[in-house]
Each structure stands twice: as structure tokens, then as C-alpha cells.
């Protein structure tokens, strides 16, 4: 994929029930990022209702096989006004488990990478949630995520199907 030096495929989530997409108000910042494609950061998903306190990350089809996964999430505030006048902070939970004392506050004009785990066993019923903190006035957002299925190493160093 020409837009990514690591050959990752970045694509939008499509239509999701109860979720809307918000676009960044200033695109100039994306030229400064060399590791994360800009198009993965110019949009974010957030609950359709501004009063919502939970964003359940769509995982339908992602964890189609019970296995160990490496998860990587990207957060960046998309609106300058929101970063100045309101607060957006939330906690990151997988199946209800996570660090509830260290909230995520997405920065404007840069990106925050939050690693959840490099060895979390996920099933088709696994749930990833972003829950607003008590002092947040805006619902959670998610700009991008990467999901890798962890597999055993290959004896000859490459997969013949690649």
C-alpha cells in the first residue's frame, strides 16, 4: 500500500449503528507524521449522541477466530475548539478490564498511541469500550486501530501463502 511504509491497509470503518464520523478541522498537521498515514488521523468515530458516555469499538468480523491478538489504538482530537473549550477524557477497557486510573486525553495537532496489550486473548464476543471519565464533557473518540493476530514463528522464515 503506497500510503504506508509498513504495508498496512488503512480504511474507513463504514456505517456503524449509533456512531458518527467527525473530520479534522485542519489538515496541515498530517504532513508531520511519517509513521501513521494522515488519512487514518483526519477522521474519528464517536457516539452519535453528544451525551453518550461509552463508545463500543466495532469488532464484528475482526475477532473471527478465538486467538491471541496485539492491539494498537490511535487517538487525536479532531476539533481545535473542542480541545480548548471542553474536555474529552476516557478510559480504555477490554472485556471490562483496563487501567481506570489513567485516562486517555487525545491531544490536538498530534497523536497519542495507546497500546492495550500485545498478548490478549480475544474471542468473537470480546468487547472493547471507551468510557468517558466523570469530568468529561465530550464523548470518547477513536481515530484508528491496528489488530494483529499473534501466530507461532515459521520454520523457514516466510509463509508460502504470502
C-alpha positions in Angstrom: 0.0 0.0 0.0 1.7 3.2 -1.2 0.4 5.4 1.6 2.1 3.3 4.3 5.8 2.4 4.7 4.9 -0.8 6.6 2.4 -2.0 4.0 -0.6 -1.6 6.3 -4.0 -1.2 4.9 -5.9 1.8 6.3 -9.6 2.0 5.5 -12.6 3.7 7.0 -15.0 1.8 9.2 -18.1 2.3 7.1 -21.5 2.9 8.6 -21.9 1.8 12.2 -25.1 1.9 14.2 -25.1 4.6 16.8 -21.7 6.0 15.7 -20.8 9.1 13.6 -17.6 10.1 11.8 -16.1 13.5 12.6 -13.5 15.2 10.4 -10.5 17.2 11.4 -10.8 21.0 11.1 -7.2 21.5 9.9 -5.4 19.1 7.6 -2.0 20.8 7.6 -0.7 18.8 10.6 -0.7 15.4 8.8 2.5 16.3 6.8 4.5 16.0 10.1 3.7 12.3 10.6 5.8 9.8 8.8 4.8 6.6 10.6 1.0 7.0 10.7 -0.8 7.7 7.4 -2.6 11.1 7.6 -5.9 9.7 6.4 -6.0 7.5 9.5 -5.9 10.6 11.7 -8.1 13.1 9.8 -11.3 11.3 10.9 -12.5 9.7 14.1 -15.6 7.8 15.2 -17.6 8.9 18.2 -21.1 8.1 19.6 -23.9 9.7 17.6 -25.3 11.3 20.7 -23.1 14.0 22.3 -24.5 12.9 25.7 -23.2 9.4 25.3 -20.5 8.3 27.7 -19.5 5.0 26.0 -18.1 4.2 22.6 -18.1 0.4 21.9 -15.4 -0.2 19.4 -16.8 -2.2 16.4 -15.2 -5.6 16.4 -17.6 -7.5 14.2 -15.5 -9.6 11.9 -12.2 -8.6 13.4 -12.0 -11.3 16.0 -13.5 -14.0 13.8 -11.2 -16.6 15.4 -10.5 -17.1 19.1 -6.9 -16.3 19.4 -4.2 -14.0 20.9 -4.1 -10.5 19.4 -1.9 -7.5 19.5 -4.0 -4.3 19.7 -2.8 -0.8 18.9 -5.1 2.3 19.0 -4.6 5.9 17.9 -6.2 8.9 19.4 -6.1 12.5 18.3 -8.6 15.3 18.9 -10.1 16.5 15.6 -11.5 19.8 16.6 -9.4 22.8 17.9 -12.5 24.3 19.6 -13.2 21.1 21.4 -9.6 20.9 22.7 -9.9 24.5 24.1 -13.4 24.7 25.5 -14.4 21.2 26.5 -12.8 18.2 27.9 -12.6 14.8 26.3 -11.1 12.1 28.5 -11.9 8.4 28.7 -10.7 5.1 29.9 -9.9 2.1 27.7 -11.4 -1.3 28.6 -11.2 -4.7 27.0 -13.9 -7.0 28.4 -14.3 -4.6 31.3 -10.7 -4.7 32.2 -8.2 -1.9 32.0 -6.4 0.9 33.8 -9.2 3.0 35.2 -6.9 5.5 36.9 -5.0 6.6 33.8 -7.5 8.3 31.4 -6.7 9.0 27.8 -6.9 12.7 26.8 -6.4 12.9 23.0 -4.1 15.8 22.0 -5.0 18.2 19.2 -2.4 18.5 16.4 -0.5 15.4 17.4 -1.4 11.8 18.1 -1.5 9.6 21.2 -0.8 5.9 20.7 -2.4 3.7 23.4 -1.2 0.1 23.5 -3.6 -2.1 25.3 -1.8 -5.4 25.1 0.5 -7.5 23.0 -1.0 -10.8 24.2 -4.7 -10.5 24.9 -6.9 -13.5 24.2 -9.9 -12.3 22.2 -13.0 -14.1 21.1 -15.9 -13.3 18.8 -17.7 -12.0 21.9 -14.9 -9.7 23.1 -15.8 -6.1 23.9 -13.6 -3.0 23.6 -15.0 0.1 25.2 -14.0 3.7 25.6 -15.8 5.1 28.7 -15.9 8.8 29.5 -14.5 9.9 32.8 -16.7 11.8 35.3 -15.3 15.2 34.3 -15.5 14.8 30.5 -17.9 17.0 28.6 -17.4 15.3 25.3 -17.8 11.6 24.3 -14.8 9.3 23.5 -13.3 9.2 20.0 -11.2 6.7 18.1 -9.1 7.7 15.1 -7.6 4.4 14.1 -6.7 0.9 15.3 -4.4 -1.9 14.3 -5.2 -5.5 15.1 -2.6 -8.3 14.6 -3.3 -11.9 15.2 -0.3 -13.5 17.1 0.9 -16.7 15.5 3.8 -19.1 16.0 7.0 -18.4 14.1 7.6 -20.1 10.8 10.4 -22.6 10.5 11.6 -21.3 7.1 11.0 -17.6 8.0 8.2 -16.9 5.5 4.7 -18.1 4.7 4.4 -19.7 1.3 0.9 -18.2 1.0 2.3 -14.6 1.2 
